[in-house]
Amino acid sequence: MAKRRIKILHVIPGLEKDGAEYQMYLNVKHLDPERFESHVAHLFPRTELAGDLEAAGATIHSVVATGKLGFFKRIRMLVRLIKELDIDIVHGSNVMGELYGAIAGKIARRRVLATLTNISYADADVWLQDNPYVNRRKLTIVNMWRKFVLRRLHDRYIAISKYVKDSAIRGFKLKSESIDTIYRGLPIDAVAVDEADNREFREQLLRDTFGDADAFPLILNVGRLVAQKGQRYLIEAMPQLLEEFPKARLVIAGEGPLEQSLKELVEELGVADSVRFLGRRQDVRQLLGAADIFAFPSLFEGFGVALLEACFAGKPCVVTDRAPLSEIVIDGESGLLVEPGSSDSVADGLLRLCRDSQLREKVSAGARERAQAEFKIEVAVDRLSQVYGEMVAQ
């Protein structure tokens, strides 16, 4: 008699191709289909990844509801879904996934798991830095209810970095033994691009955005345009870089509420001829192939998937010296670490790479080797499978 597969219901806000959503897709794709049956419930009508998830073997369930009673409708639909499918483990990702998955899972008397994708709001000094949209009072309130949900309604947790685990222990008072650290993972060929295609794409990108294909270095940043990502420090570093390398060019892929203010900063600094905002892109792999340097000046991260993609692509990286980014990049070996919140330090890192071709080659090779050794998707999925198995056996 065939052994019954373990049924997992992933609860996630939407199905966009962002960090948590894409990692969930990779996990589902690489889980052993003979051991696991994957279901995905999305709370809001964003379904960009639905087709990819279905191709990977998952069944998609819409748990979308509107109106004043939308919260209760979603919970009711989730509970019904869990019981009808006879789900073994409810696995929530992101804050909303944690909340809905935990409440519905406990009502249905199932095991509940949360993937912690960012640091606790108790680390208020980091969250507040350069961010006009939040204040300490809001962070305190949100942290209180997250702490209650995580401590009272979850059975186990996955932290996507050691930094996130340490923050959860401090901010949510979770027990260390209940948290498994599982780094984000990528397939080895996730960002592989043909060299000839790289050159052609780079030339076309430069002509389309700057009107001239003659550029060095071409610097790439990928991330939402929010204070956390620190793009302003990268922009403020450009005048120093242009003094020595007048053909330096910076492209920023992403969108967000700070787009207008960052464009105004570009004009104020007089670097408008050398900086372009590309908006939200679906061709990040090609952008990485075209770039000479990847810059990631984030003030804080839960992990930093965009950085990991750059490392898999073998790009020389200038990265903020703050965990968990320093868990990915080893200074001088697989990238350069620079001071958080310092445009001068970012400029120094970029200049070091531009001046020294041997250093670029060294950290490029080191980035790829470390990424492929430490952050393969197979490693992440093997550990996740173990967690699922242990939860069902308990």
Secondary structure, DSSP 8 states (H G I E B T S, - for coil): -----EEEEEEES---SSHHHHHHHHHHHHS-TTTEEEEEEESSS--TTHHHHHHTT-EEEE----STTHHHHHHHHHHHHHHHHT-SEEEEEHHHHHHHHHHHHHHTT-EEEEEE-S--TT-HHHHHTT-TT--HHHHHHHHHHHHHHHHHH-SEEEESSHHHHHHHHHHH---GGGEEE----B-TTTT---HHHHHHHHHHHHHHHHS----S-EEEEES-SSGGG-HHHHHHHHHHHHHH-TT-EEEEEB--TTHHHHHHHHHHHT-TTTEEEEES-S-HHHHHHH-SEEEE--S--SS-HHHHHHHHTT--EEEESSTTHHHH--BTTTBEEE-TT-HHHHHHHHHHHHH-HHHHHHHHHHHHHHHHHH-BHHHHHHHHHHHHHHHHH-
